[in-house]
Amino acid sequence: MMNMHQQGGATEGKRPNAGIDVSKDFLDVCVGDAEVRMPNDPTGCAAVVELMVSSQVDLIVLEATGGFERGAVGALQDAALMVARVNPRQARDFAKSMGALAKTDKVDARLLRDFANVIANHKDRAKYVTPMVEPERQLLSEMITRRRQLIEMQVAEGNRLAGARHKDMVRSIKRMLRAIESQIKELDEDIDNHLDGHFGPQKALLDTVKGVGPVTIMTMIAALPELGRLDRRAISKLVGVAPLSNDSGHRRGKRSIWAGRSHVRAVLYMAALVAKVHNPIIKAFFDRLVAAGKPKKVALVACMRKLLTILNAMMRDQRVWAASSSLVVVQNG
């Protein structure tokens, strides 16, 4: 069996892989047996790219770290380097499987390099590689993130208002709520204009489905660019609405959903709640499952999966929703 730590995990004659541990201020890089720390800024990203190119790196693995990794990912992809941005849970589970209990930036970078060695030789390697994101989609994603932050602030201020007793505090909180509401309204207009200008056809398609509102549309376009490009099973697993088996021997465990893109799943949940009331196809599907004895929560998850499958087929075929059937019809005009 190959010793992953020998020669940095690369077999003789093969290109090395690399791991990058990302923090707010630093990029800790491990490529082959070399370890180096760079600042997490444009200069540091450029230096990392130069190192990767000169080392003829095959695959680079780093974790998603709340956006701190975006600069590095963009710089590496612009240089035509293959990058796999993995979920921190996946990276930590891999580290535990390797018996690594200590956690430092250098240790994490080495383990991410070892993780890259595994992914680089995996038969499904392509699905782990992070696709490039167009600037227009990246901006939309950042606007949606900001909108979500403002909504959270609005909820927090509303909770404070409920507990405020002094009139001065009430007045202060109400001023803040008005300011936040104004910011949300302005941002919603910017998002709508951005969608019309850059993703008009996709927006128009998704808008034909009952239950799919503006928040669902903007989230699907921004956070699920794979919509219409994968088959129904792959897209369901990507979002995290595919039931996962839990069997061992003669035991057949309870199926459950987890992992995937939680923010996409959250808006899909709200869309399914509306669709099971107002969308005739989803409503009939939900009622049939409940009548067959399925718990309502299980039936709702199945509706989420069916709705996602419909949206995926529409984007794939570029066809609009037909309210009278579960199929889609050719778009007019």
ZAMARGU-4260 file (C-alpha; in steps of 0.2 Angstrom, whole numbers, plus 5000, padded with zeros to 4 digits):
<rodrens>
0) 5000/5000/5000 | 5006/5018/4996 | 5013/5027/5011 | 5005/5044/5009 | 5018/5054/5019
5) 5032/5047/5008 | 5037/5061/4996 | 5022/5071/5001 | 5010/5057/4997 | 5015/5057/4978
10) 5021/5041/4970 | 5037/5042/4959 | 5033/5050/4942 | 5017/5058/4947 | 5013/5076/4950
15) 5012/5081/4968 | 4996/5087/4976 | 4994/5101/4989 | 4984/5106/5004 | 4980/5124/5010
20) 4974/5128/5027 | 4965/5145/5026 | 4962/5157/5040 | 4957/5175/5040 | 4976/5181/5040
25) 4986/5167/5033 | 4987/5153/5020 | 4997/5138/5027 | 5002/5128/5011 | 5009/5110/5010
30) 5015/5104/4993 | 5025/5089/4992 | 5036/5090/5008 | 5037/5109/5007 | 5027/5119/5020
35) 5026/5138/5019 | 5015/5151/5026 | 5008/5166/5015 | 4997/5181/5020 | 4979/5179/5015
40) 4979/5194/5003 | 4981/5197/4985 | 5001/5196/4986 | 5000/5180/4996 | 4988/5172/4984
45) 4999/5177/4969 | 5014/5169/4978 | 5004/5153/4982 | 4999/5152/4963 | 5017/5154/4958
50) 5022/5140/4970 | 5009/5129/4963 | 5013/5132/4945 | 5032/5129/4948 | 5028/5113/4957
55) 5017/5107/4944 | 5004/5103/4956 | 4990/5091/4951 | 4976/5095/4964 | 4974/5107/4978
60) 4962/5104/4992 | 4957/5118/5005 | 4942/5120/5016 | 4927/5132/5015 | 4930/5144/5028
65) 4916/5156/5028 | 4922/5166/5013 | 4941/5168/5018 | 4946/5155/5005 | 4938/5165/4990
70) 4953/5175/4985 | 4964/5160/4985 | 4952/5149/4976 | 4949/5162/4962 | 4968/5166/4960
75) 4971/5147/4958 | 4957/5144/4946 | 4962/5159/4936 | 4979/5150/4934 | 4970/5135/4927
80) 4974/5125/4943 | 4962/5111/4949 | 4955/5116/4966 | 4943/5105/4977 | 4935/5116/4991
85) 4929/5103/5004 | 4917/5104/5018 | 4927/5107/5035 | 4917/5092/5042 | 4924/5081/5028
90) 4941/5086/5031 | 4940/5084/5050 | 4932/5066/5047 | 4947/5062/5036 | 4959/5068/5049
95) 4951/5057/5062 | 4952/5042/5051 | 4971/5045/5049 | 4972/5045/5068 | 4977/5064/5068
100) 4970/5071/5085 | 4981/5087/5086 | 4975/5102/5076 | 4987/5116/5071 | 4988/5126/5054
105) 5003/5116/5048 | 4995/5099/5053 | 4979/5104/5044 | 4988/5109/5029 | 4998/5092/5028
110) 4981/5082/5031 | 4973/5092/5017 | 4987/5087/5006 | 4984/5069/5011 | 4966/5071/5007
115) 4971/5078/4990 | 4981/5062/4987 | 4965/5052/4990 | 4954/5063/4979 | 4966/5064/4965
120) 4966/5045/4963 | 4947/5043/4966 | 4936/5037/4952 | 4924/5051/4954 | 4938/5064/4956
125) 4929/5076/4944 | 4914/5079/4956 | 4925/5085/4970 | 4933/5098/4959 | 4926/5115/4962
130) 4919/5123/4946 | 4924/5141/4942 | 4910/5154/4947 | 4906/5168/4935 | 4908/5185/4943
135) 4890/5189/4940 | 4885/5174/4950 | 4898/5177/4964 | 4891/5195/4966 | 4873/5188/4967
140) 4879/5176/4980 | 4887/5190/4990 | 4871/5200/4989 | 4860/5186/4995 | 4872/5183/5010
145) 4871/5201/5014 | 4852/5200/5013 | 4852/5185/5025 | 4863/5195/5037 | 4851/5210/5037
150) 4836/5198/5040 | 4845/5191/5055 | 4848/5208/5061 | 4830/5213/5059 | 4824/5198/5068
155) 4836/5201/5082 | 4831/5219/5084 | 4812/5214/5084 | 4816/5202/5098 | 4824/5217/5107
160) 4809/5228/5104 | 4798/5215/5112 | 4808/5216/5128 | 4811/5235/5128 | 4803/5245/5142
165) 4810/5262/5142 | 4803/5273/5128 | 4821/5279/5123 | 4826/5261/5120 | 4810/5258/5110
170) 4813/5273/5100 | 4831/5268/5096 | 4826/5251/5091 | 4813/5257/5080 | 4825/5268/5071
175) 4836/5254/5068 | 4822/5243/5062 | 4817/5256/5049 | 4835/5258/5043 | 4837/5239/5041
180) 4820/5238/5032 | 4826/5252/5020 | 4842/5242/5017 | 4833/5226/5013 | 4821/5235/5001
185) 4836/5243/4992 | 4845/5227/4991 | 4830/5217/4985 | 4829/5230/4970 | 4848/5228/4967
190) 4846/5209/4967 | 4831/5209/4955 | 4839/5221/4943 | 4855/5210/4943 | 4844/5194/4940
195) 4835/5203/4926 | 4852/5209/4918 | 4862/5193/4919 | 4850/5178/4923 | 4834/5184/4915
200) 4830/5167/4906 | 4833/5156/4921 | 4823/5168/4932 | 4808/5168/4920 | 4808/5149/4919
205) 4809/5146/4938 | 4795/5159/4941 | 4783/5149/4931 | 4782/5136/4946 | 4769/5139/4959
210) 4777/5139/4976 | 4794/5145/4969 | 4795/5163/4975 | 4809/5177/4973 | 4820/5170/4988
215) 4820/5153/4981 | 4824/5159/4963 | 4838/5170/4968 | 4845/5156/4980 | 4844/5142/4966
220) 4853/5153/4953 | 4866/5159/4965 | 4870/5144/4976 | 4865/5130/4964 | 4874/5133/4947
225) 4873/5114/4944 | 4854/5115/4942 | 4850/5107/4925 | 4867/5100/4923 | 4866/5085/4934
230) 4854/5070/4935 | 4840/5070/4948 | 4849/5058/4960 | 4865/5069/4959 | 4856/5085/4961
235) 4846/5078/4976 | 4862/5072/4985 | 4870/5088/4981 | 4857/5098/4990 | 4855/5085/5004
240) 4837/5079/5001 | 4841/5062/4995 | 4837/5048/5008 | 4853/5040/5014 | 4854/5022/5019
245) 4859/5016/5036 | 4860/4997/5034 | 4871/4984/5042 | 4870/4965/5040 | 4851/4960/5042
250) 4847/4977/5050 | 4838/4990/5039 | 4840/5007/5048 | 4830/5022/5046 | 4833/5033/5030
255) 4838/5051/5034 | 4844/5066/5025 | 4859/5076/5030 | 4874/5086/5023 | 4872/5095/5006
260) 4869/5113/5004 | 4859/5118/5020 | 4855/5136/5014 | 4848/5129/4997 | 4839/5115/5007
265) 4831/5129/5019 | 4823/5139/5005 | 4818/5123/4996 | 4809/5118/5012 | 4799/5134/5012
270) 4795/5132/4994 | 4788/5115/4997 | 4777/5121/5011 | 4769/5133/4999 | 4769/5121/4985
275) 4760/5107/4994 | 4745/5120/4996 | 4745/5129/4980 | 4754/5118/4967 | 4742/5105/4961
280) 4755/5092/4957 | 4765/5094/4973 | 4749/5095/4983 | 4742/5078/4975 | 4759/5070/4978
285) 4759/5076/4997 | 4741/5070/5000 | 4745/5053/4992 | 4760/5050/5003 | 4751/5055/5019
290) 4736/5044/5014 | 4748/5030/5012 | 4753/5032/5030 | 4769/5042/5028 | 4773/5054/5042
295) 4770/5072/5036 | 4788/5077/5038 | 4794/5063/5027 | 4781/5067/5014 | 4786/5085/5015
300) 4805/5080/5012 | 4799/5070/4997 | 4790/5085/4990 | 4806/5095/4992 | 4815/5082/4982
305) 4801/5081/4968 | 4801/5100/4967 | 4819/5100/4965 | 4818/5087/4952 | 4805/5097/4942
310) 4816/5113/4943 | 4831/5103/4937 | 4822/5096/4922 | 4816/5113/4918 | 4833/5121/4918
315) 4840/5106/4909 | 4827/5107/4894 | 4824/5126/4895 | 4806/5123/4896 | 4792/5131/4907
320) 4781/5123/4920 | 4764/5116/4914 | 4752/5118/4928 | 4741/5104/4922 | 4754/5091/4923
325) 4770/5086/4932 | 4780/5088/4915 | 4786/5103/4907 | 4781/5110/4890 | 4791/5120/4877
330) 4793/5138/4881 | 4784/5149/4869 | 4793/5163/4861
</rodrens>
